[in-house]
């Protein structure tokens, strides 16, 4: 599994450790990934995603998982999140057809 946020796309960066003697050795800067359980109102269940803390804040600011998914175009989304968006759209279409 790649160390990449499914919302922001942040991944691993590389750089150098620099000692007091100015010796440089390669190092990796890892994103602050968390496994977050976000509730989908359309699906009626929680969904577990690997997100950075910034990604979690972004989703919450946009009104939750469903609202964030529906506001993004498919081209901007990771494959796993795109499949989740399709499930949410089908569930919402089913609910609106049942209400009509």
Secondary structure, 3 states (H helix, E strand, C coil): CCCCCCCCCCCCEEEEEECCCCCEEEEEECCCEEEEEEEECCCCEEEEEEEEHHHHHHHHHCCCHHHHHHHCCHHHCCHHHHHHHHHHHHHHHHHHHHHC
